[in-house]
Amino acid sequence: MKLIDRYIRREILTTFAAVLLVLISILLVQRLAFYLNQVINGTLSQSAVFSLLGLQIVRFITELLPLSFLLASILAFGRLYKDSEMTAFYALGMPVKRLYRILLQVGIPLSFVVLVLNFWIVPEIAQIQEIVLKKAREEAQLTILKPGVFQKFAEGQHIVYVQRINPNTGYLENVFIKSNEANGNTAITFAKEGLQEIDENNTRFIILKDGARTTITPEYSEVAHFEVMRTRLDTTKQDNWPKAIAWSTKELFENPSPLYKRELQRRLSGSISVFLLILLIPALSHSRPRQGRFNKLIIGVIFYVFYFNLLGMGLAWMKNGTVNPDLGIWWIHILMFIVAFIVYRRYNRSL
């Protein structure tokens, strides 16, 4: 039996590594496209793209481990059933409950890894990413505006033209900005000089000096002269990780506020989900010789998506104060456990 255990574990782990690699590759390509778009828009330095991608890998792995475990286990057992190897194992006297033992041998270390990543590794990575991101945006400050070129910012809200950039001081000379305001009006701004600025929240502004702003409406035009004017170039949406993800484990346990309870429960969810999935995997992977190998894989994916979307809703309700922080998302885990236990019982009775 130990030989069979090792064989099944190896099958699961091999498939697990392949599935995890594919999922990470997909997310990295999407993230790379996102960062390259920021580079093109001038809001991110190109030298920081691969550093940020490397930091993102750890977060992606943490989020994808439970899903990869589910998919890999269903695929591995599905192949064993399809090739009648599971039938041979049962004929040798292997009980079905041994499958749960094998899954626990893989799932317990995996759950521990997810726990360590969520509570210690990812928060450190998040802090490093914030530093790298801020530095990358500060570096991009030097190249975001190009002299003699009309450029769009804030998703087309502003069109900026700079005649010249002083190479010694970095000051912008003879600046033109056309702005489409939220109320439908158009504003034309001229300034003799300006300077780019990034605040502590990584938000980009342009500081204009000694200029005039003309507001054009359907009824009239109004000109206002100014000595200093501050205009935001970024959109309101930023690529910042939620600050809660960078909170240390010590802060989570010492602070009783609802936001800290929310983050604590979020970090525990990944490890808890592994054990809930173990209850489902044997039932979802069981198939008859002529039954399709991927039929129940779709059911597993649907369950996973429903479960984690429900967790997302629960976390949002905690943030909005709809749900008591002490109840939090525990009720979702309990609900999913009941569903998984019912599936577990029905599967074992049917054998």
Solvent accessible surface area in square Angstrom, and as a share of the most:
residue,aa,sasa,rsa
1,M,92,0.41
2,K,154,0.65
3,L,128,0.64
4,I,20,0.10
5,D,6,0.03
6,R,122,0.44
7,Y,64,0.24
8,I,0,0.00
9,R,61,0.22
10,R,138,0.50
11,E,36,0.16
12,I,0,0.00
13,L,88,0.44
14,T,89,0.52
15,T,28,0.16
16,F,29,0.12
17,A,60,0.47
18,A,54,0.42
19,V,19,0.11
20,L,25,0.12
21,L,122,0.61
22,V,85,0.49
23,L,34,0.17
24,I,18,0.09
25,S,49,0.32
26,I,88,0.45
27,L,51,0.25
28,L,39,0.19
29,V,100,0.57
30,Q,110,0.49
31,R,55,0.20
32,L,53,0.27
33,A,61,0.47
34,F,74,0.31
35,Y,0,0.00
36,L,83,0.41
37,N,79,0.40
38,Q,24,0.11
39,V,35,0.20
40,I,144,0.73
41,N,75,0.38
42,G,11,0.11
43,T,23,0.13
44,L,5,0.02
45,S,16,0.10
46,Q,138,0.61
47,S,84,0.54
48,A,9,0.07
49,V,4,0.02
50,F,155,0.64
51,S,57,0.37
52,L,0,0.00
53,L,17,0.09
54,G,37,0.35
55,L,26,0.13
56,Q,1,0.00
57,I,60,0.30
58,V,34,0.19
59,R,51,0.19
60,F,20,0.08
61,I,50,0.26
62,T,7,0.04
63,E,86,0.38
64,L,18,0.09
65,L,8,0.04
66,P,2,0.01
67,L,28,0.14
68,S,0,0.00
69,F,0,0.00
70,L,1,0.00
71,L,24,0.12
72,A,0,0.00
73,S,0,0.00
74,I,2,0.01
75,L,32,0.16
76,A,1,0.01
77,F,0,0.00
78,G,3,0.03
79,R,56,0.21
80,L,0,0.00
81,Y,13,0.05
82,K,117,0.49
83,D,70,0.36
84,S,55,0.35
85,E,41,0.18
86,M,0,0.00
87,T,83,0.48
88,A,51,0.39
89,F,22,0.09
90,Y,60,0.23
91,A,89,0.69
92,L,124,0.62
93,G,52,0.50
94,M,5,0.02
95,P,74,0.46
96,V,28,0.16
97,K,134,0.57
98,R,38,0.14
99,L,1,0.00
100,Y,20,0.08
101,R,127,0.47
102,I,0,0.00
103,L,0,0.00
104,L,69,0.34
105,Q,70,0.31
106,V,15,0.09
107,G,0,0.00
108,I,94,0.48
109,P,71,0.45
110,L,18,0.09
111,S,7,0.05
112,F,130,0.54
113,V,66,0.38
114,V,0,0.00
115,L,54,0.27
116,V,44,0.25
117,L,25,0.12
118,N,12,0.06
119,F,7,0.03
120,W,133,0.47
121,I,72,0.36
122,V,4,0.02
123,P,5,0.03
124,E,101,0.45
125,I,26,0.13
126,A,1,0.00
127,Q,78,0.34
128,I,81,0.41
129,Q,3,0.01
130,E,48,0.22
131,I,123,0.62
132,V,36,0.21
133,L,6,0.03
134,K,73,0.31
135,K,124,0.52
136,A,1,0.01
137,R,8,0.03
138,E,77,0.34
139,E,67,0.30
140,A,2,0.02
141,Q,39,0.18
142,L,143,0.71
143,T,91,0.53
144,I,1,0.00
145,L,4,0.02
146,K,109,0.46
147,P,70,0.44
148,G,45,0.43
149,V,69,0.40
150,F,131,0.55
151,Q,31,0.14
152,K,148,0.63
153,F,10,0.04
154,A,16,0.12
155,E,163,0.73
156,G,23,0.22
157,Q,80,0.35
158,H,15,0.06
159,I,46,0.23
160,V,1,0.01
161,Y,58,0.22
162,V,2,0.01
163,Q,103,0.46
164,R,111,0.41
165,I,43,0.22
166,N,35,0.18
167,P,111,0.70
168,N,138,0.71
169,T,80,0.47
170,G,31,0.29
171,Y,68,0.26
172,L,0,0.00
173,E,47,0.21
174,N,80,0.41
175,V,2,0.01
176,F,45,0.19
177,I,1,0.01
178,K,75,0.32
179,S,3,0.02
180,N,72,0.37
181,E,48,0.22
182,A,117,0.91
183,N,110,0.56
184,G,65,0.63
185,N,27,0.14
186,T,35,0.20
187,A,0,0.00
188,I,31,0.16
189,T,1,0.00
190,F,115,0.48
191,A,8,0.06
192,K,135,0.57
193,E,64,0.29
194,G,0,0.00
195,L,59,0.29
196,Q,15,0.07
197,E,64,0.29
198,I,28,0.14
199,D,29,0.15
200,E,134,0.60
201,N,84,0.43
202,N,6,0.03
203,T,9,0.05
204,R,0,0.00
205,F,27,0.11
206,I,0,0.00
207,I,25,0.13
208,L,1,0.00
209,K,61,0.26
210,D,77,0.40
211,G,13,0.12
212,A,23,0.18
213,R,55,0.20
214,T,34,0.20
215,T,31,0.18
216,I,75,0.38
217,T,20,0.11
218,P,126,0.79
219,E,142,0.64
220,Y,126,0.48
221,S,73,0.47
222,E,99,0.44
223,V,85,0.49
224,A,54,0.42
225,H,153,0.68
226,F,33,0.14
227,E,145,0.65
228,V,95,0.55
229,M,35,0.16
230,R,127,0.46
231,T,15,0.09
232,R,84,0.31
233,L,2,0.01
234,D,12,0.06
235,T,38,0.22
236,T,122,0.71
237,K,168,0.71
238,Q,49,0.22
239,D,18,0.09
240,N,60,0.31
241,W,8,0.03
242,P,82,0.52
243,K,150,0.64
244,A,15,0.12
245,I,11,0.05
246,A,20,0.15
247,W,50,0.18
248,S,43,0.27
249,T,19,0.11
250,K,139,0.59
251,E,75,0.34
252,L,5,0.03
253,F,137,0.57
254,E,118,0.53
255,N,54,0.28
256,P,104,0.65
257,S,40,0.26
258,P,74,0.47
259,L,91,0.45
260,Y,36,0.14
261,K,61,0.26
262,R,46,0.17
263,E,3,0.02
264,L,35,0.17
265,Q,9,0.04
266,R,68,0.25
267,R,1,0.00
268,L,47,0.24
269,S,7,0.05
270,G,11,0.10
271,S,10,0.06
272,I,50,0.25
273,S,0,0.00
274,V,0,0.00
275,F,83,0.35
276,L,10,0.05
277,L,0,0.00
278,I,6,0.03
279,L,34,0.17
280,L,4,0.02
281,I,0,0.00
282,P,0,0.00
283,A,12,0.09
284,L,17,0.09
285,S,4,0.02
286,H,45,0.20
287,S,13,0.08
288,R,169,0.62
289,P,102,0.64
290,R,241,0.88
291,Q,62,0.27
292,G,37,0.36
293,R,77,0.28
294,F,107,0.45
295,N,80,0.41
296,K,54,0.23
297,L,29,0.14
298,I,109,0.55
299,I,93,0.47
300,G,0,0.00
301,V,54,0.31
302,I,107,0.55
303,F,27,0.11
304,Y,22,0.08
305,V,75,0.43
306,F,110,0.46
307,Y,0,0.00
308,F,57,0.24
309,N,89,0.46
310,L,21,0.11
311,L,8,0.04
312,G,37,0.35
313,M,91,0.41
314,G,0,0.00
315,L,20,0.10
316,A,43,0.33
317,W,80,0.28
318,M,9,0.04
319,K,131,0.56
320,N,112,0.57
321,G,59,0.57
322,T,98,0.57
323,V,19,0.11
324,N,91,0.46
325,P,33,0.21
326,D,99,0.51
327,L,91,0.45
328,G,0,0.00
329,I,1,0.00
330,W,90,0.32
331,W,74,0.26
332,I,0,0.00
333,H,12,0.05
334,I,107,0.54
335,L,73,0.36
336,M,4,0.02
337,F,94,0.39
338,I,87,0.44
339,V,55,0.32
340,A,0,0.00
341,F,86,0.36
342,I,90,0.46
343,V,45,0.26
344,Y,43,0.16
345,R,106,0.39
346,R,177,0.65
347,Y,17,0.07
348,N,38,0.19
349,R,177,0.65
350,S,88,0.57
351,L,100,0.50
